[in-house]
């Protein structure tokens, strides 16, 4: 399948939504290619999942406070 820019329906961080003939695929960007993380029949579900994954990955790592 050849992907055009118009096939990208939503982007957030390392994740994006692909308009695929079989549905809407949530893709994760990699160094050399993107991989499908999940697929949905409805666009709103794919966008919600894309945003969830992007926000989950952007949270700062928890840190421990030392007591004095």
Rosetta blueprint (number, residue, H / E / L):
1 X L
2 X L
3 X L
4 X L
5 X H
6 X H
7 X H
8 X E
9 X E
10 X E
11 X E
12 X E
13 X L
14 X L
15 X E
16 X E
17 X E
18 X E
19 X E
20 X E
21 X L
22 X L
23 X E
24 X E
25 X E
26 X E
27 X E
28 X E
29 X L
30 X L
31 X L
32 X L
33 X L
34 X L
35 X E
36 X E
37 X E
38 X E
39 X E
40 X E
41 X L
42 X L
43 X H
44 X H
45 X H
46 X H
47 X H
48 X H
49 X H
50 X H
51 X H
52 X H
53 X H
54 X H
55 X H
56 X H
57 X H
58 X H
59 X L
60 X L
61 X L
62 X L
63 X L
64 X L
65 X L
66 X L
67 X L
68 X L
